[in-house]
């Protein structure tokens, strides 16, 4: 089992792009059609490498509770306890890409406090062997505030309300830059995300760059 997962992770970066074509009609995916098509081909090639040895089945599943839980936890604002110790309790260990890990760390630190929420929309999934599922799709976002400065101010108010401490000017300047950086990421995030589930639990996640 571990060997299968290790092989999947090990070859994901060196796949070819020839595969099947799919029709994508949803507005979001029409706007990101080429990225979606490339992502689907990417997964087709990935799972195709195991079809001679293991049963591989394309599924029609649209709900993956553990992925939903991953995004729910990601979108939760930091608690007073997390702010006091300067560290989130979120598990970043299953994120493979450094780029994706950096983005998720930034979102976890400031997203919930700034009124941002992340969700996952799966567009293709496969079952491999007995209990391995590979899911590909996109992260989509919701914003309480479209203006990043309003999001920043919400973040300031939330932190001060939780900690009962005033945020000093220098820290506020750093904070506004972080929220603007996060807002830019949210506005431009169209990368294809891949989750490996084992027995329904998240084993690893990465993005196709």
N, C-alpha and C positions, 0 to 999 in steps of 0.2 A: 504494500500500500504506500508506504513512505517513498519507496523507489519510484513508483508511478508519478506521484506528485512532484518529486524532485526533477524527474525528466521533463514534465510539463513546464515547470518553472524555468528549467535550464534552456529549453529550446524556444521559448516564446519570442525572443528577440531576433531570431534568425530565420523567420518563416518567409516563404514565397507568397505571392499575392494572387495566384490563380485559384478560382473557386466558383461557387454558384452565385447567382444573382437573386436578390429578394426585392419585393415591392414594398416601399415604405411610404405611407400616405399621411401620417400624422404631421401637422403643421411644423412642429419642432424638428422632426426628422427630414422634412422636405427642405427646411432651411440648412440642415447639416447633412444633406443626403450623401455627399461623397465621403465624408468622414464615417458616416454610418455604414455605407457599403464597404469601405475599406476595413472597418472593424469586423464586419460579418465575415469577410473573406479571410481575415487574420485568424478568427476563431475556427473557421472551416478547415483551414490548413493545420491549425494546431490539433484539433481533434481527429482530423483525417490520418494523422500519423499513428494513431492507436487503433484504427478500425480493423487492421489485420489480426490483432491479438486480443482486443477486447470489444465487447458490444458497445457501440456508440449510438445513441438515439437523440435526435433533435426533439426537444419538448415544446409544448405550447404553454408552459407555466408562465404566469405573470406575477405571482406573489412569492417572495422569498423572505420569510419573517426575520431571518438573521441579518440580511442586508438592510431591511427596513429598520431593525433595531440599531444597526451600525450608524445609520444616518440620524436616527432619533437621538442617540447619545452624542453624536457629533454636533447636533444643533442645539443641545441644551446649554444654557448660559453657565459659565463657571460658578461654582458655589462659593459661599464665604470661606469655607474650609480650604478649597482649592486656591483661592486668592491669597489666603493667609500663608499657605505654604509655598506659593509661587509655582505650583505644578498641577497640571491636570491629571485626573485619574483615568483618562481615556487611554485605551490600549493601542499604541501606534506600532507595535511589534510585527503585525501581519502585513504592513504596507511595504512593498518591495522597492518601488522607485523612490529615489531620494527626492526628486522633483515633486511627486505626489505627496510624499510624507511631509515635506516642507509646507505645501499648500494646506494640507489637512491640519497640521499643527497651528498654522496661522488662523485658520477658520475656527478651530476649537478654542483658541485663546480669545478671539474677539467677535466671532460670528454671532453667537447667541446673545451676547451682551449688546450687540449693535442692532439687533432686530432682524438678523438674517437666518434663513433656514435652508438646509440642503435636503434634497430628495433624490432617489435613484429611479430611473425608468429603464427596465430591462427591455432589450429588443431581440435578443437571441439567447438560447440556452441549450445545453447538451447534458445528458447523463452518460457517464463513462464507467465501465466496469460495474461494480455493485452499489457503490455509495458515493461516487464523485460527481459533482455537478459543476459545470463551468457556465458562468453567466456574463454576458456582455451588454453594456448599455451606457447611458449618459447620466451625469449629475445635473440636476436642474435646481434652480434656486428661487426662493421667495424673499422679498424685501419689505420690511415695514417702512423704510425710507429709501427713496430713490437717490436723494442727495447724500453723498458720503459724509458731509459735514453734520447733517442731522443725525445720521447713524452714529457718528463719532460722539455727538453730544449725548445721545441715548446711552452709549457705552460709559461715558463719564458719570452720568447720573446713576446708572445701575451699580457701578463699582462703588461710588461714594455711599449709596444707600445700603449696600451690603457690608462694607467695611467700616462705615461711619468715620472715614478719614478723607480729608480733602486731597485731591490730586494736584500736585504743584505744577507750575507753569511749564518747566522743562519736561516733565513727564507727559503733560498734555500734548506738547508739540511732537513728542515721539509717538504718542498714541494716535494722534490724527494722521500721521504718516502711515501707521500700520493699518488703520481702517481704510484709508484711501487705497493702499496696496491690495487689501482684501477685496475691496469693491471692484478694482480693475480685474482681479482674478475671476471674480464672479461674472463680470460682464463678458469675459473672453474665454471662459472655460467650455470648450467643445471637444475635449479629448475623450476617447473611448475607454471606459473603465472595464476591467475584467476581474471577476471574483471567482475563486475556487472554493467550493463548499465540500466538506467531507462530513457525511452523516448529518447534513443540513447546517453544519457549523462553518463559519468562515475560517479557512485555512490560510488564505493569502489574497491580496488585492494589488493590482498594478494598473497603469494606464498605458495605452498604445500612443507613443509619441510620434 
